[in-house]
């Protein structure tokens, strides 16, 4: 089949109806699938054949959307999950069992930080957090003998730090481990981390991929490029007795990692996406390229307005030339970053609260990155479980406002900010 460009693949990849079949991806709302013989189904359970037999492990609707996202990221396979949190958990747990260690950027989403710092530590995995703009020497010094992966966000939520993917990948590979990158904010439309050396990509599909705030979900994408047979990953290179001794790297080759994630962890954890949610996600993916263009152009207009307003204390947006991450943004995301801006109002936390309360078009919601403009105060919501020291490490200041610019008319968004700023005591 012809190799299409990414905006065409947003529409057409993953689902190819045959003669007389539905043009639009159908919802297969079934838990089970019938077979003519017990032998045929037994081969599925033994991983000797491919097919659908229980929706926890696979479903035609999910499969089509997984193929589409894998095509968008340039990977060999993908697996949808019930949430972005589930994707983060499984992406690490798949190759880092109890007793393992992970090097992780400190500038990550608060929920992911809690997952790693609290829950996965209780599961026996240790994490070393360091600044995403740490020097390469500092990054290399964080590795241990039991380090099994590196985790970072392409564009951090909400501090908007741009990770130097090539440097992180270089360090990870020098120590024989993969780099996992959460690519939620840029989406594959604006950044494809595999092209810069990342090995695994995750997303909260709840955000831009969906774009309409109608489903919660996540996805893991496998590049198929990491050499797992280097002695560090027995999970993939030694027999799995729960599947009669299958060795994932031998039987599934480049798709070993994503196959194990599905057949082992999804089997046992059951954090699968629903067919209905996959259908809704696909509708969002079809317009992803168009929406990201509008998000980015609107956000740049808003960021420039805020930067020029004397009532604003500071603005973080990598597409601004004044941003310390502008050069990295141009390298990794030359067509735009995302629609999220972080800024502070003179007057601190109280002024930030006043501004948010006076906004009319923008909604205060525990969400980000959909077509409606929304606003949040991270220090008191998504990151409120963090200590002051952890907030500082994550780049979250007490006065920070996370402003997610939607795809409304940009003049209406600016007018909303102007009228709200007039009512703030600074």
PECORKA-V187630 format. One record per residue. N is the residue number from 1. RES is the residue in one small letter. SS is DSSP state (A for helix, B for strand, O for the rest). NEAR is the number of other C-alpha atoms within 10 Angstrom. D_CENTER is the distance of its C-alpha to the mean C-alpha in Angstrom with 1 decimal. Layout:
BEGIN
N_RES_SS_NEAR_D_CENTER ; N_RES_SS_NEAR_D_CENTER
END
This chain:
BEGIN
1_x_O_3_28.2 ; 2_x_O_4_27.8 ; 3_x_O_9_24.7 ; 4_x_O_12_23.4 ; 5_x_O_9_21.4 ; 6_x_A_18_17.8 ; 7_x_A_17_19.0 ; 8_x_A_14_21.4 ; 9_x_A_18_19.0 ; 10_x_A_26_16.9 ; 11_x_A_18_20.1 ; 12_x_A_14_21.8 ; 13_x_O_22_19.7 ; 14_x_O_22_19.6 ; 15_x_O_19_22.6 ; 16_x_O_13_26.1 ; 17_x_O_11_28.8 ; 18_x_O_8_32.2 ; 19_x_O_7_35.6 ; 20_x_O_6_35.9 ; 21_x_O_10_32.4 ; 22_x_O_10_30.3 ; 23_x_O_11_28.8 ; 24_x_O_12_25.8 ; 25_x_O_19_23.5 ; 26_x_O_15_25.3 ; 27_x_O_17_24.1 ; 28_x_O_15_25.5 ; 29_x_O_13_26.0 ; 30_x_O_12_27.6 ; 31_x_O_15_27.1 ; 32_x_B_12_29.5 ; 33_x_O_12_30.9 ; 34_x_O_9_34.5 ; 35_x_O_10_36.2 ; 36_x_O_7_39.8 ; 37_x_O_8_40.3 ; 38_x_A_8_39.2 ; 39_x_A_10_39.0 ; 40_x_A_13_36.4 ; 41_x_A_19_34.2 ; 42_x_A_12_34.9 ; 43_x_A_13_33.6 ; 44_x_A_14_30.2 ; 45_x_A_15_30.2 ; 46_x_O_14_31.3 ; 47_x_O_16_28.5 ; 48_x_O_12_31.4 ; 49_x_O_12_30.5 ; 50_x_O_12_27.4 ; 51_x_O_16_27.3 ; 52_x_O_19_26.4 ; 53_x_O_17_28.2 ; 54_x_B_14_26.1 ; 55_x_O_21_23.1 ; 56_x_O_21_21.3 ; 57_x_O_22_21.2 ; 58_x_O_23_21.1 ; 59_x_O_24_22.0 ; 60_x_A_19_22.9 ; 61_x_A_23_20.7 ; 62_x_A_29_17.6 ; 63_x_A_21_18.7 ; 64_x_A_20_19.1 ; 65_x_A_26_15.6 ; 66_x_A_24_14.2 ; 67_x_A_19_16.6 ; 68_x_A_24_15.5 ; 69_x_A_27_11.8 ; 70_x_A_24_13.3 ; 71_x_A_22_15.7 ; 72_x_A_23_13.4 ; 73_x_A_25_11.6 ; 74_x_O_19_15.0 ; 75_x_O_23_14.6 ; 76_x_O_17_17.2 ; 77_x_B_24_15.5 ; 78_x_B_29_12.6 ; 79_x_B_27_12.7 ; 80_x_B_30_11.7 ; 81_x_B_29_11.6 ; 82_x_O_22_13.0 ; 83_x_O_21_10.1 ; 84_x_A_25_6.7 ; 85_x_A_20_9.3 ; 86_x_A_24_10.9 ; 87_x_A_28_8.2 ; 88_x_A_25_8.2 ; 89_x_A_16_11.9 ; 90_x_A_22_12.7 ; 91_x_A_26_11.0 ; 92_x_A_22_13.3 ; 93_x_A_18_16.2 ; 94_x_O_18_16.7 ; 95_x_O_21_18.2 ; 96_x_O_22_19.1 ; 97_x_O_16_21.7 ; 98_x_O_13_23.9 ; 99_x_O_12_25.5 ; 100_x_O_19_22.6 ; 101_x_B_23_21.0 ; 102_x_B_23_17.7 ; 103_x_B_23_17.5 ; 104_x_B_24_14.7 ; 105_x_B_25_14.1 ; 106_x_O_24_15.5 ; 107_x_O_30_13.7 ; 108_x_O_28_10.5 ; 109_x_O_19_9.9 ; 110_x_A_24_13.2 ; 111_x_A_16_12.3 ; 112_x_A_16_10.5 ; 113_x_A_23_13.6 ; 114_x_A_16_15.9 ; 115_x_A_17_14.5 ; 116_x_A_23_15.2 ; 117_x_A_16_18.2 ; 118_x_A_13_19.9 ; 119_x_A_14_19.1 ; 120_x_A_19_18.3 ; 121_x_A_17_21.2 ; 122_x_A_12_23.4 ; 123_x_O_13_22.4 ; 124_x_O_14_23.8 ; 125_x_O_23_20.9 ; 126_x_B_21_21.5 ; 127_x_B_21_19.1 ; 128_x_B_17_20.2 ; 129_x_B_23_18.4 ; 130_x_B_17_19.3 ; 131_x_O_18_18.8 ; 132_x_O_25_16.2 ; 133_x_O_16_19.3 ; 134_x_O_14_21.5 ; 135_x_O_10_24.1 ; 136_x_A_13_23.7 ; 137_x_A_9_26.7 ; 138_x_A_12_25.1 ; 139_x_A_22_21.9 ; 140_x_A_17_24.2 ; 141_x_A_9_26.3 ; 142_x_O_15_23.6 ; 143_x_O_20_23.6 ; 144_x_O_14_25.8 ; 145_x_O_9_27.5 ; 146_x_O_14_25.2 ; 147_x_B_23_21.9 ; 148_x_B_25_19.7 ; 149_x_B_24_16.4 ; 150_x_B_27_14.7 ; 151_x_B_26_11.3 ; 152_x_B_26_9.9 ; 153_x_B_29_7.5 ; 154_x_O_30_8.6 ; 155_x_B_28_9.6 ; 156_x_O_24_10.1 ; 157_x_O_24_10.2 ; 158_x_O_29_13.1 ; 159_x_O_24_15.1 ; 160_x_O_24_13.7 ; 161_x_O_27_14.6 ; 162_x_B_25_14.0 ; 163_x_O_24_13.6 ; 164_x_O_22_16.3 ; 165_x_A_24_14.4 ; 166_x_A_17_17.8 ; 167_x_A_15_19.4 ; 168_x_A_27_16.8 ; 169_x_A_23_17.1 ; 170_x_A_19_20.8 ; 171_x_A_21_21.1 ; 172_x_A_26_19.1 ; 173_x_A_19_21.2 ; 174_x_A_11_24.4 ; 175_x_O_16_24.0 ; 176_x_O_19_23.2 ; 177_x_O_25_19.7 ; 178_x_B_26_16.3 ; 179_x_B_28_13.5 ; 180_x_B_30_10.0 ; 181_x_B_28_7.4 ; 182_x_B_26_3.9 ; 183_x_O_23_4.3 ; 184_x_O_27_3.4 ; 185_x_O_28_7.0 ; 186_x_O_27_8.9 ; 187_x_A_28_7.8 ; 188_x_A_25_10.0 ; 189_x_A_21_12.9 ; 190_x_A_20_12.9 ; 191_x_O_24_11.6 ; 192_x_O_21_11.8 ; 193_x_A_27_11.2 ; 194_x_A_25_13.5 ; 195_x_A_14_16.3 ; 196_x_A_16_16.3 ; 197_x_O_21_16.5 ; 198_x_O_27_13.1 ; 199_x_O_26_13.6 ; 200_x_B_28_10.6 ; 201_x_B_31_7.0 ; 202_x_B_27_4.3 ; 203_x_B_29_2.3 ; 204_x_B_27_4.5 ; 205_x_O_28_7.1 ; 206_x_O_26_9.3 ; 207_x_O_26_8.6 ; 208_x_O_28_9.7 ; 209_x_O_33_9.6 ; 210_x_O_27_12.0 ; 211_x_O_25_13.4 ; 212_x_O_17_16.3 ; 213_x_O_20_15.3 ; 214_x_O_14_17.0 ; 215_x_O_21_14.7 ; 216_x_O_19_12.4 ; 217_x_O_27_10.1 ; 218_x_B_26_7.3 ; 219_x_B_31_7.5 ; 220_x_B_30_8.3 ; 221_x_B_31_9.9 ; 222_x_B_28_13.0 ; 223_x_O_25_14.6 ; 224_x_O_20_18.0 ; 225_x_O_16_19.1 ; 226_x_O_20_19.4 ; 227_x_O_16_23.0 ; 228_x_O_23_22.7 ; 229_x_O_13_26.5 ; 230_x_O_11_27.0 ; 231_x_O_11_28.3 ; 232_x_O_17_25.3 ; 233_x_O_18_23.7 ; 234_x_A_15_26.4 ; 235_x_A_18_23.9 ; 236_x_A_23_23.6 ; 237_x_A_18_27.1 ; 238_x_O_16_29.4 ; 239_x_O_16_30.6 ; 240_x_B_16_28.8 ; 241_x_A_9_31.7 ; 242_x_A_10_30.0 ; 243_x_A_13_30.0 ; 244_x_O_10_33.5 ; 245_x_O_11_32.5 ; 246_x_B_19_30.0 ; 247_x_O_20_28.5 ; 248_x_A_23_25.1 ; 249_x_A_21_25.4 ; 250_x_A_14_28.9 ; 251_x_A_13_28.3 ; 252_x_A_16_24.9 ; 253_x_A_14_24.8 ; 254_x_A_21_21.7 ; 255_x_A_19_19.8 ; 256_x_A_22_20.9 ; 257_x_A_25_17.6 ; 258_x_A_24_15.9 ; 259_x_A_23_19.4 ; 260_x_A_21_19.8 ; 261_x_A_22_16.6 ; 262_x_A_23_17.9 ; 263_x_A_17_21.6 ; 264_x_A_17_21.6 ; 265_x_A_17_18.8 ; 266_x_A_21_18.1 ; 267_x_A_15_21.9 ; 268_x_A_12_22.5 ; 269_x_A_12_19.7 ; 270_x_O_16_19.6 ; 271_x_O_21_16.2 ; 272_x_O_24_16.3 ; 273_x_O_23_15.3 ; 274_x_O_24_18.4 ; 275_x_A_23_20.0 ; 276_x_A_16_20.4 ; 277_x_A_20_16.8 ; 278_x_A_28_16.0 ; 279_x_A_21_18.8 ; 280_x_A_17_17.6 ; 281_x_A_26_14.1 ; 282_x_A_26_16.1 ; 283_x_A_20_18.2 ; 284_x_A_24_15.4 ; 285_x_A_26_14.2 ; 286_x_A_20_17.9 ; 287_x_O_17_18.0 ; 288_x_A_22_14.6 ; 289_x_A_22_16.4 ; 290_x_A_14_19.2 ; 291_x_A_21_17.2 ; 292_x_A_29_15.1 ; 293_x_A_19_18.6 ; 294_x_A_20_20.0 ; 295_x_A_27_17.3 ; 296_x_A_23_17.7 ; 297_x_A_20_21.5 ; 298_x_A_23_21.9 ; 299_x_A_27_19.8 ; 300_x_A_24_21.9 ; 301_x_A_16_25.1 ; 302_x_A_21_24.2 ; 303_x_A_25_23.3 ; 304_x_A_15_26.6 ; 305_x_A_14_28.5 ; 306_x_A_23_27.2 ; 307_x_A_18_28.0 ; 308_x_A_11_31.5 ; 309_x_O_13_32.2 ; 310_x_O_10_34.4 ; 311_x_O_18_33.2 ; 312_x_B_19_29.7 ; 313_x_B_16_29.4 ; 314_x_B_17_26.4 ; 315_x_B_21_23.4 ; 316_x_B_24_20.2 ; 317_x_O_29_18.7 ; 318_x_O_27_18.1 ; 319_x_O_27_19.9 ; 320_x_O_18_23.0 ; 321_x_O_12_25.4 ; 322_x_O_12_26.2 ; 323_x_O_15_22.7 ; 324_x_O_15_22.9 ; 325_x_O_21_19.6 ; 326_x_A_18_21.0 ; 327_x_A_16_22.1 ; 328_x_A_18_18.8 ; 329_x_A_25_17.1 ; 330_x_A_15_19.9 ; 331_x_A_12_19.4 ; 332_x_A_23_15.8 ; 333_x_O_25_15.4 ; 334_x_O_14_19.0 ; 335_x_O_17_18.6 ; 336_x_O_22_16.8 ; 337_x_O_30_13.8 ; 338_x_O_30_12.8 ; 339_x_O_31_14.9 ; 340_x_B_30_14.5 ; 341_x_B_26_17.5 ; 342_x_B_24_18.6 ; 343_x_B_21_22.4 ; 344_x_B_22_25.3 ; 345_x_B_27_28.6 ; 346_x_O_17_31.9 ; 347_x_O_16_33.3 ; 348_x_A_16_30.3 ; 349_x_A_18_28.7 ; 350_x_A_15_31.5 ; 351_x_A_20_31.3 ; 352_x_A_25_27.5 ; 353_x_A_16_28.3 ; 354_x_A_17_31.1 ; 355_x_A_21_29.1 ; 356_x_A_22_26.4 ; 357_x_A_16_29.3 ; 358_x_A_17_31.1 ; 359_x_O_21_28.4 ; 360_x_O_14_29.3 ; 361_x_O_16_26.9 ; 362_x_O_21_23.8 ; 363_x_B_17_23.0 ; 364_x_B_16_22.2 ; 365_x_O_12_19.5 ; 366_x_O_12_16.8 ; 367_x_O_15_14.1 ; 368_x_O_26_12.6 ; 369_x_O_26_11.7 ; 370_x_O_25_14.2 ; 371_x_O_22_17.5 ; 372_x_O_19_19.5 ; 373_x_O_22_19.9 ; 374_x_B_23_19.2 ; 375_x_B_24_19.7 ; 376_x_B_25_19.2 ; 377_x_O_26_20.8 ; 378_x_A_24_18.1 ; 379_x_A_22_20.9 ; 380_x_A_12_22.5 ; 381_x_O_12_19.6 ; 382_x_O_17_16.0 ; 383_x_O_20_17.3 ; 384_x_O_14_20.9 ; 385_x_O_15_21.0 ; 386_x_O_19_20.8 ; 387_x_O_11_24.1 ; 388_x_A_14_25.3 ; 389_x_A_10_24.8 ; 390_x_A_17_21.2 ; 391_x_A_20_20.6 ; 392_x_A_14_22.2 ; 393_x_A_19_20.2 ; 394_x_O_27_16.9 ; 395_x_O_20_18.6 ; 396_x_O_25_19.2 ; 397_x_O_19_22.8 ; 398_x_O_18_24.9 ; 399_x_O_23_25.5 ; 400_x_B_27_21.9 ; 401_x_B_26_21.0 ; 402_x_B_24_17.5 ; 403_x_B_26_18.5 ; 404_x_B_26_16.2 ; 405_x_O_31_18.4 ; 406_x_O_26_18.8 ; 407_x_O_22_20.6 ; 408_x_O_15_24.0 ; 409_x_O_10_26.9 ; 410_x_A_19_26.3 ; 411_x_A_12_29.8 ; 412_x_A_11_29.3 ; 413_x_A_22_26.3 ; 414_x_A_18_28.4 ; 415_x_A_14_31.4 ; 416_x_A_16_29.5 ; 417_x_A_21_28.6 ; 418_x_A_16_32.2 ; 419_x_A_14_33.9 ; 420_x_A_17_31.8 ; 421_x_A_22_32.5 ; 422_x_O_12_36.2 ; 423_x_O_14_36.2 ; 424_x_O_20_34.6 ; 425_x_O_14_37.1 ; 426_x_O_14_36.3
END
